[in-house]
Amino acid sequence: MSNLRLINEATFSGASAVDVTSIAESDFDIHCVEFELTPNTDNALPSIRYINSSGSVITATDYDEAFQELQSYSTFTEYKSTTNGEIRIAENVGNATSESCVGKFWIFNAGNSSSYTFSLHQTDSIFTNGNFLGAKGIAVLHQTNTIKGFRLFDQNNASGTFTGTIRTYGLRVD
């Protein structure tokens, strides 16, 4: 039997970084994060970094990721990288009217300080040229930390901001 519970919800406008903390990491085995984002700059790369138990954002190049995207005007594109300083959760989101992204990512092992933290993500967005782009990916933080949250930011645009909503749920597997 599984129980999915809303832990928190954040709504923001013009935020350059959104920190989601207090995810009840010791109470839940798995976290599901749903998001809806509209960037203020074109070609945005919504990304996350984990926040450790002492409240520090983990910026070390200890994130590995791989994802595949399907562009409505092209073919599949594959991306994979090791030793990143972040995890991309969406790709090249536009900022024109009706351009945005929605998606979710799952975090595994956030409360287990003796295991790596893994994530899966799936997003749908309107690409900078107005076309649809869907992506699925995986990532791992190859550090053993208790993770108490994450920071959302635009990896591609240092002055980029987002308007949107993030909902964090906890899943307890009995």
Beta strands, then each sheet from edge to edge (+ up, - down):
strand 1: 2-15
strand 2: 17-21
strand 3: 30-39
strand 4: 46-52
strand 5: 63-71
strand 6: 76-84
strand 7: 87-88
strand 8: 101-108
strand 9: 117-126
strand 10: 132-141
strand 11: 147-154
strand 12: 162-173
sheet 1: 1+ 12- 3+ 8- 9+ 10- 5+ 6-
sheet 2: 2+ 11- 4+ 7-
end
